[in-house]
């Protein structure tokens, strides 16, 4: 794969071409009443509609592998590896719910928290509408997501909620997850109703960013829905591979720590007073976090 290229129509075409080698057209496309094979129901379609679930597993497998390959060079720059389906029971990543992709110090699927440098949840789907011609075996793009009835990727509320829920589960499973950045990688914009939420999730440190690696998800580049970033950068759309590389390298190189708690002002005042006795900012932070988490057993 040419890693300088982000998600685009050619990648989606590659998905259909490769997957049709192992799947039937009916597993990947809706079939209209007049026999057309379409990736999504067009907005103006009035005929009988069915629900297509079989494509989900294929696109999930394809996008996770694609993401692993996309990030390999970035991981290598950090002296690490990209690994799919990472399991780490200590931070809530089980065999039933592993990390889609992670950047790790070792290549093993079973990881220890200290060897996980970043967790990437992949939330991608088919963005454009496509038509398959059973006579020629070819697929062609017939419109962007504004022309069909589907809500792909991060435009789906249930997709956003699953990503948020899984990230929170990782954060609350153990303090061992506190140093690990979590990013959600998609290939669509997000809806306006989530702008404030993703910015708040970034500000509080639960998720470090919702990222789109699809520079041009809409055929009209001036369309109002093709946002570049939310006000606090909780959502970012990357226009180039270099933009993505720089953002992830910054996350990997700058040591940070997630913390949360709910204490009285008196308790917080005591913690701040004790931590402030230390002589360096780093030591003040260490003591503050230790006391906030009651790691001294008191």
Buried (B, 14 or more C-beta within 10 A) or exposed (E): EEBEBBBBBEBBBBBBEEBBEEBEBEBBBBBBEEEBBBBBBBEEBEEEEEEBEEBEEBBBEBBBBBBBEBBBEBBEEBEBBBBBBBBBEBBBBEEEEBBBBBBBBEEEBEBBBEBBBBBBBBBBBBBBBBBBEEEEEEBEBBBBBEBBBBBBBBBBEEBBEBBBEBBBBBBEBBBBBBBBBBBBBBBBBBBEEBBEBBBEBBEEBBBBBBBBBBBBBBBEEEBEBBBEBBEBBBBBBBEEBEBBBEBBEEBBEEEEEBBEEEEEEEEBEEBBEBBEEBEEEEEBBBBBBBBBEEEEEE
